[in-house]
Amino acid sequence: MAKCNHCGKATTFGHSRSFSQRATNRKFKPNLQKVSVLEKGRLVKKTLCAKCIKTLGKSLA
């Protein structure tokens, strides 16, 4: 369920690099939040990333 309902942003993988440049696996998790959104005149609960929440707020203003 760790996925944005609007843009599909999900967990990605990469490497942590120590001072000696040793690569260890790590996760990059999106900033997901549960939000109530007006959709076709109804309140709908969605899981959105912070960027999508920000752009939806801009479109309303």
Secondary structure, DSSP 4 states (H G I P E B T S, - for coil): --B-TTT--B-EEEEEE-TT--EEEEEE---EEEEEEEETTEEEEEEEEHHHHHHHHHHH-
